[in-house]
Amino acid sequence: QEDICEFPSKEFYGGKLKTKTSTKPKLFLTTARETCIVFGHVEGKEKSLVVRTEHGNENSTANLEEAEEA
């Protein structure tokens, strides 16, 4: 997830987008297959949420228009 989130974090969120992975996956460094990434712009509104996790309640955001487009 860190590899996937790196570009949008820097480009759209000022480097503030964080993932909770403990090890960095090598998804884009594989030679076994080609990987394509497509970024599309969707106008939507973010909702602030409080979600229950194994670490307690945490703040999160959701964008239903982006989720529908994906």
Order of alpha helices (4+ residues) and beta strands (2+ residues): alpha-beta-beta-alpha
